[in-house]
């Protein structure tokens, strides 16, 4: 949705099939590599407003982006005037927390482009209408920037079935029960689409992006990586969690419950077969479907002699994290040791000191320390549970590349194996494992 050309492509895809009746749109993205996404401009504008700085230049940059799109679509200047008024109204409304205002402003990216797309479709002779999430009944938890859909939304959204024409629905945000705008995490337009797909019980949820398919590893690291034609929900969930940005990791939950397939396709090449995500699939010749990695983790390492005999020790550790509102990612353990892997963003110096002190004092451990600069590499595939020697092949590949493994964790489902390595080794590890299984 970065410019008028992309919006024409989107509208051409939508109108090429009369079965495509509900369209979820994202905010305008980058027009070129050094460009700035509209959502980032909205965040920048809000931060300057909140700090008492000069936000006018950024606000005008946002308006000019929409003006350029509108003019190139032949829609005239009035839409840009309306969008500027919309942004100024959002800034002038009362707010009792910075987070509330930030979500209200971030949502303007999707909301205004949805109005623009609906206007363009109508100007070309199609019956189309913009639908506000509040009017549709999309209600979310009041967790600013990290909202989750409330159960009643699914019933509310079913009324869309009876609406005529093409429905243009802004992604990324909904409303709390108290009437405030709340957003999903960044990339949350994928989640909006999934919620609507589940509520409307559609045949397939098509997710158009900028790649021909999901690949077995990042094209930024691997030249011409193997495309994946079909994945299971579990495989895609693991890969998205570990770093595959083609789909937000929370996207699959609503469609998973309804067993609705998701089709990843390319807006710039709609004829490409894409990747289909389904409940199950036949296992191909390779037991590994894909490899992904992420950086920015740390590990709290706890040692206590005879830990395995202390009933409730693990619960007590997790209770400390719960009471400090810190989520954990993995928890590999031994008989006297346990490691808690956490995203580094949750562990500033104050939080680190408080958690370490509480663990030492309340659990009376022999030692507790924190290890930074940790990266995670996930090897994912439904076929791994039926194949002997997957872990051995991975460890040999990492050893050949001189990469030290700091920890390993595998769940009982065996759909993924997590390897902890130094942050600086993540990319090299992905390349080494890809070469082992796909070359």
N, C-alpha and C positions, 0 to 999 in steps of 0.2 A: 504493500500500500504506500510505497515511498513517494510515488509521483503519479501524474495523470496516466502515463503509459501503463504502469502496473495496475492501476484501477480499471483501465479499459480491459486489460487481460483478465482480471478477476471477473468483471461483469460478463465478458464473453464466455468464460467457463461456466458461470452460473446460468446464463440464458441458453446455453447449448443443450441443456437437459431440463425439461419441465419438471422432473422429479426433484430438482434442487430448489427447494422452496424456503429454506431457512439458512441464512448466511451470517456467520459470526466474523466480525472484522477486528483487526488489530490497529493500533495507532501507526501512523507513517514511520517507517524505519529509515535506514540510511540510503541516500541516493547514490553514494559512492563511498569508498573505503574510509576516507577521512571525515565524512559527514557525521552529524550528531542525530540520534533518534529523537523524535518529538517527545517521547516520554522522558528522556534525559533532560531535554530543554525545560519541560514542565517541572521536573524536580529542581533544576537549577533556579528557575524563576521563583519557586516557592521558598527555597532556602534563602534567597536574597530578601524576599518579602519578610520572612520570619526574623531575619537578622537586622532588619531595618535598613538594608542596603538598597541600591538602585536596581530595580528589577525590570524597568521599562524596556531596556534594550532587548533583553531575553524574551519578554512578552511579545514584542514586535517581531522578533525572529520566528516565534511560533506562528503568529498570525500570517506572516509572509509565506510560510510553508503551505498553509491551507489556501491562501490567496492564489499562489502559483498553481496549485492543483486545480482549484475551481476555474480559474481563467483558461487553463489548458484543456479543461473538459467542456468549455463553452458555457459555463454556469454564471458568469458575471461576477461582480464584486460584492453583492449583497451578502452572500454566504460568509465571506471573510469578515464583513462588518458584524454579522450576527455572532460569529465565533469570538471576535474580540470582546464583544459585549458579554458573551457567556463566560469568558475567562475573568473579566473584571468583576462580574457578579460573584463568581466563586470565591475570589479573593476578599470581597467585601462582606460576605456572610459571616455570621458569628461562628466561633469555634472555641471549644474549651480545652483543646490540646493540639500541639503541633502535628501529631499523627493524623488527627481528623482532617485538618486542612490539607495535609500532604496527600492523603488518599482522594479527597475531593478534587484536587488539582490533577493528580496523575490520571484519574479516570477521564479527564477532558480529552485526552488523546484519542481514545477509542470512541467516546461518545460523539465527538464532532465529526470524525471521519465516517461514522455510520450515517449521520444525517446527510453528509455530503454524497455518499454512495447512493443512498436512497433517492436523493434529488437527481443525480445523474441518470439512474435507471429510468426514472419517470420522464426525464427529458428526452430519452430515446424511445419512448412509447410503451414501456413496460409498466405493469401495475406493481408498484413496490411501495413499501412503507417502513419507516424507521420505528423500532419498538424499544421503548425505554425499559430497562430491567425492572424498575419499580412497578411500572404498569403491568409488566408480565408476571410479577410475583416472584422474582429471583431474590430470595432473602438469604443472607449470609450471617455467620457469627460476627460479633463486633470485635474482631481482631484485626486492627488496621495493618494493612500490608501483608497479612498472612491468614486471610479469612477462609472459612470452609462453608460449604453449602449446608443449609438447614433442610431437614427432611421434607417439610411442607412445600418446599419450592417445586419438587417434582410434580406434585398434583396441580399446583398453580399454573405451571408452564404448559400443561396439556391443552389449555384453551387456544394455544397458538395453532393447533391443528385446524381449527375452524376459521382462522383468519384468511382472507383472500390475498392472492398475489404473492410476491416475494417479500419475505420478512428480513429486514436488515437489523441485526442485533449486535450492539457493541459488546466486545469481549472484555475480560479482565476485571470487571467490577459488578457489584450488586448493591443491595441496601441492607442495613441492619434492621431489626424489628422496630427500632426507635426512629428510623427514617434517615440515618446517615449513610453516606457513600462509604463503602468499604471495598478494598481491592484484594484480589488473590496475590500470591507472590509474582514477581516478574515472570513474564511468559504465560501469564494466567489466562490469556484468550483461548489457549488450548483447552483449559479446564472448563471454561464457559461452553465451548462447543460440545465437550463430552457430556456436560450436564443436560444440555438441550437434547442431544442425541438420545440419552437415556430416558428423559421425560417424555419425549415424543415417540419412543420405541421405534426408531428408524431402522431401515435395512442395513445401512452402513454409514459410518461417520467418516467423511472425507476430510483430511487435514492437509491443506495445500501449504507448502513451504517453498524453500529455494534449492532443494536438492532432488535428484531423480529417484533416490531411494535411501533407505538406511544402509550404511555400509558396515562391514565387519570391524573396521577401525576408522579412526578419523582421517579424512582425506588430507588434513593439514600435516599429518605425520607419515602417511603411507601413500605412495604414488599409485593411482588406480586401484584402490582397495576393492575387495570382493563385495558386490552388492548383495543384499539379503532380500530375497523375494517374499519370505514369510517368516514371521516370528510369533511366539506366543505372548500373551499378556505378561507372564512372569518374566520372560526374557527381556522384553522391552522395558518393563519397570526397572529391572536391575541395571540395564544399560543406561537408561535415562538418569537414574540415581547417580550412577558412577561418572557421568560426564557427557553422554550423548545429548546434545542440545537440540536435536531435531524435534523433540517432543518433551514438554514439561513432565517431570516425574510423577506429578499427582493427576495427570490427565486421565489415566486409565481406570481409576476407581469407579466412576459412575457407569461407564460402559461395561466394565468387568461384571458388575452385578447383573446386567441385562444380557450379557454375552453378545454384545453388538460388535462386529468387526470394525477395525479402524484401518483406513486406507491412506497411507502417507503418499502424497503426490507433489509434483513440481509445478508451481504456478507458471514458470517460464518454459516448461516443456510438458504440457498436460498429456501428451501422447505416451510418455514414458510409463512403464508398468508399475513403478513405485514399489512400496512394501506393504503387505497386508499383515495386520496384527489380529490374531484369532485366539480362541480359548486353547486349542490344541493344534498340533501339526505333526506330520510324519517326519521322522528324524532322517536327515540327509547323510551323505557320506562323512561329513565332518561333525564330530561331537560338540565342537565349539561353534557357537553362533556369532559371537562378537567379543571384542576386548575394549574396555574403556578405563579411564583413569581420572582421578581428581586430586587436587592439591588443597592445602589449607586445613589440615587436620592436626590434632595433637592427641597425645595419649597420657592419661593419668595412670601411673603404674603403682599398684599397691601390693605390698608383701606383708604377710602375717603367717608365722609358723603355725601349722595345724588349722589353717583357714578352712579346710574341707570338713572339719569336724564341728565347726561353729554354725549351728542352724540359723538361717536367716541373714547370713553375712551379706550375700549379694543384694538382698532386698534393702538392707540398711544403706548400702552404697548408693543404690538407685534412688532411695528416698531422699538422700542429701541432694542429689541432682534435681529431683522433682521439686523439692522445696525451694531450690534456687532458680527454678524455671529454665534448666539447661537440658536440652535433649541429647541423647547419646546415639551413636551410629552402630558400634559393634562392641562386643564384650568378650574377647578371647580370655581364657583362664587356664590355670594349672592348679595343682593341689594346694599350693601356698601362695599363689600369685594370681592377680586379676588385673587386666588392663581395660580401661574405659576409653574408647575412641570418641572424640568430640570434635565438631567443627571449631576451628580456631576463633571464628567470629564471636562465639559465645564466651570466650575465656579472656577477657581483658585482665589487667593486673589485679584489680580489686576483686573480681570474681575468682580468679585463680587463688589468691591468698585466702579468701573466705572458704572455698571448697576444700582446699588442702588442709586448712586448720581444722575444719569440722570433721573430715575423715580421720585425721590423726587423733583428735580428741574423743570423738564419739565412738569410733570403732577400735581404738587402742591398737593401731597397727604397728608393725615393726618399722616400716618405712613407707613413705609415699613421695613420689616425685612426678614431675610432668615433663614430657618429651615433645618438643616442637619439630617443625620441618618434616612432618609426616605426610606422605602421599599414599593413596590407595589405588590399587589396580584390580579390576574385577574381570575375571574370565567367566563368560556366561554361555550356557547352552543346555537345553533339555537333554541332549544326548549324553552328557557327561556322566549321569547316574548309571548308565548302562555300559560304560567304557572303563576298562582298567588302565591305570597309569597316567591319567590326565595331570595330576599334581606333579608326578615325577618329570613329565615332559616340560612342564612350566618351570620347575626349579632348575632343570638342566639348561633350559634356554636362558634363564636369568644368570645362572652361573657362568655360561659362556660369554655373556656380555659384561661380566664383572659387577653384577648388581647384588648387593647384600639384601636378603629378606629379613625384615625386622619382626614380622609376625604373619601368621596365616590363620584364616578363619573360614570355615565352611559350614553352612547350615545343613539340616537333615534332609532338605529337599534336593540337595546337590545340584541345583540349577545354577549356582554360582560359587566361585571360590575367590575370596578376598586375600590379596597379598599386600602387606604394608611394606613400603620402601621409602627411601629418602625422597623428598620432594623433587630434588634435582634429577632423580633417576626415573621418574614416572614415564616421561615420553620415551626414553630409551627402553624401558621395560615393555611398553606396549608394542614397540617395533619388534623387539626380540620374540615376544610371544606370538605376534602375528606371523612372523617368518616361520616359526615352528609349526603352526597349524594350517597355514594357507599358502605357503610357497613350496 
